[in-house]
Amino acid sequence: MQRTSETINTFISFYNRLGLVEALKSVSNYRYLLWERAWQMFRDYPLSGVGSGSYYMELPDYNWRYDRGFLKVDYAGNYFLQILAELGLFGIIFNVLLYIYIIIKYFSYYKNIKANKIKDENIFILHSFFISFSSIMLIFIFHPPFVIEIQLFFGLILGLMLSYIRNKSIKYGFYNKNIEKQKNINLKLTKNFNNFIIFIKKNALKLVYSIFIIIFIFSFVLSSIRSLSINYKQVEFN
């Protein structure tokens, strides 16, 4: 309570003297600068990022380069910006797609039980998991998930959500309906397209992933032997 009171008093004091922007900066614990550094790293290495776990190590160099008066070394304070800085565009795309997939699974299951007029007496459990998932995603905007307790809890929530949806879908026959639907689609594809088109259709996702991985590795290796190399940093920062 005392810390909260001090934060509020600091915010009010800066707001009265310097305005809203400076008031927000005063209580942000320099988070806006850490976010800026993450964006600068992404801007320098948009495809591969600076490497997994390397934001913390690269931060002093970026502070030296852009603001030598700022000596704070910490995580980015934002999960998505940290992923963007460390793993680049491909990393953030994979992460976002994973979370979109989970959201789609949740709403698809809910839509199926409504469409089939099924009463799932334990649906409140799934809703609780989804609320927890959404809450953690909001927390990630202001705090990275590098506390082991948060990582374990988040992983547990994701696993329980997907397990619940899968088990209930099997119980209510949703998977069987999807399999039959896919078989019908495959029959139509076989009749209307040649084998090459069918192969591309079945393996499109694998091909896209493979291309992404190759570009990511090439970009990261290229950066590692140039601007991210120890030799380069010794020359730049003496």
N, C-alpha and C positions, 0 to 999 in steps of 0.2 A: 504493500500500500504506500509506503514511504517513497519508494522508487517511482511509482506511478504518479504520485503527487508532485514529485520533483520534475518529472517529465512534463506534466501539464503546466506547471509554473514556468518552466523554461520556454515552452511553446508560446505561452501568453506574453511573456516578456519580449521575446524576439518578434512576435507578431505586432505588438504595440510600437516597437522601435524601428523595425526593418521590413515589415510586411509578411505576407503569407509564405512566399517562396523561401525566405531565409528562416522563417519559423519551422517549416518542414525540414529544412536542412539541419537545423539545430537538434532535432530529435531523431534524425535518421541514422545516427551512428555512422556517418560517412557512407551509408549504403549507396547513395546516388553516385559517388565516385567509384565504388566497386562495380556497380552496374556499367558505368562508363568504360572502365577498364575491360570488362568482359566484351563489350561491343567493339572496342578497339582491337582486341585479340581476334574476334570473328572477322572484322574488316581486313585484318592482315592475312588471315588464313581461313577464307570462307568455306573451302571444301572439306578440309580435314581437321580444322581447329588446331590448337597447340598440343593436343594429346590428352588422353584420359588422365585426370588427376594433376595436370600440369598448370592449371590456373594459379594455384597457390604458389608454385615455384616461379612462374613467369611474372607474377604481380610486381615484385620489387624492380624488375627491369623496366616494366611499363611505367611504374611510378617515377623512376629515374628519367625516363624518356619524356614524360608528359607533365609531371608535377613533382619536382624534387622535394617540395615541402610536405608532401603527403607520404608518411612512412608506414601507415597501417598495412599489415599483411593479414589477410583473412580470406575466407571463401566469398563468392560473389554475392551471397545474400539473396540469390534468386536461382532456383533450380534450372529453369529454362534458359536463362542467360548463361549459366555455367556450362550447361550442355552445349549451347551454341558456341561458346568460347573454346571448349575442350574438344568437341567432336565435330564442329562445323555444321554445315547445312544438312548433310546426310544424317548426322547423329540426331539432330532435332527432329528431322522428318520421321525417322524410325520411332523415336519416343512418342511423338504426337500421334502417329498411326496406331501405336499400341494402345494408347488411351482412348482414341476414337473407336477402335475395335471393341474395347471393353464396354464403352457407352452404348454402342450399337447392339451388342449382345444383350445388355440389360433391357433396353427398350424393345428389342425384338421379342424377347421372352414375355415381357409384359403385354405386348400387342397380341401374341399368340394365345395367351390364356384368356384375354378379353374376347378375342375373335371366336374362340372355341367354347366360351362361356364356362370355363373351368374355374372352380373356386380353390385357390391355393391357400390353405389355412396358415401356412408359414411364410406367406409373401412378405410379411413385415420384417422378417430376418434379412431378406434380400434388399429391401428398402433401407434397412439400417446399414448394411454393407455399402450400398451406393452412397448414402449420405456421408459415411465415414470417408469413402473414396473421394467424394467431391470436396469435403472439408480439407483433406490432406493436400489435394491439388491446389486449393486456395492458399494453404500455408506455404507451398512451394514457391509462390510468387515472392514471398518475403523472407524465406529461409530455405537453404539447401538441405536435402535429406541425408546429410552425412553423419548424423547422430545414429548410432547403431539401433537404438530403440525405435526410432522412426522408420528406419529401413525394414526392420523385422515386422513391425506392425503393418506397414504399407504392403509388404509382400504377402503377409497373412491375409489381409483384406482382399487382395486381388485373387489369391488362390481360392479362398472360400467363396467369393462371388462366382468365379468361373465353374467351380465344382458344383455349387448349388444349381446354377443354370443348366449345366450338362446333365446332372442326375435327374432333375425335374423334367427336362425336355425328353429324356429317354423314357421316364415313367409315363408321360402323357402322350408319347408317340410323335413328338414334333420332329425328331431326327429321322424317323421312318418316312414321314411325309417329305422331308427335304431330300432324302435319298431318291425317292420315286420321282420327285420333281427334277432332280439332276439327271436321272436316267433319261427322262423324256427330252430334256434339253440336249443331252449327248446324242440321242437318236436323230434329232432334227439337224444337229451339226454334221453328223455323219452323212446324212442325205444331201445337205445343201453345200457343204464345203469339202475341199480335198484334204488329204491327210496332212499336208503341210500346215494348213490353216488350223486344223484340229490340234496339231502338236504345239503350235504357237499359243493357241488358246489355253491349253492345259499347263503350259510351262512359262506363261508370260511373267508371272510373279517371280519365279526363280530367275528368269533372265534379267529382269529389272534389278533384283537384289544383287545378282552377280556383277552387273555393270556398275552399280553403286559401290560395291565393295572394291572392285578393281580401281575405280577412279579415286576412292578414298585412300587406299593403300599407296597408290602412285603419288598422290598429292602430299600425303604425310611423309613418305620417304624422301621426296624431293625437298620438302621443307626441313627435314631432319639433317640433311647433308648441306643445307645452306643456312637460312636465317635462324633456324632453331638449334643449330649445332653449337657445341661448346667453343669451338675455334672461332666461329663468327662472333659469339658473345664476348669472348676475350678481347677481340679486336675492337668491338663497338664500345664496350664498357671498361676497357683497360683492366 
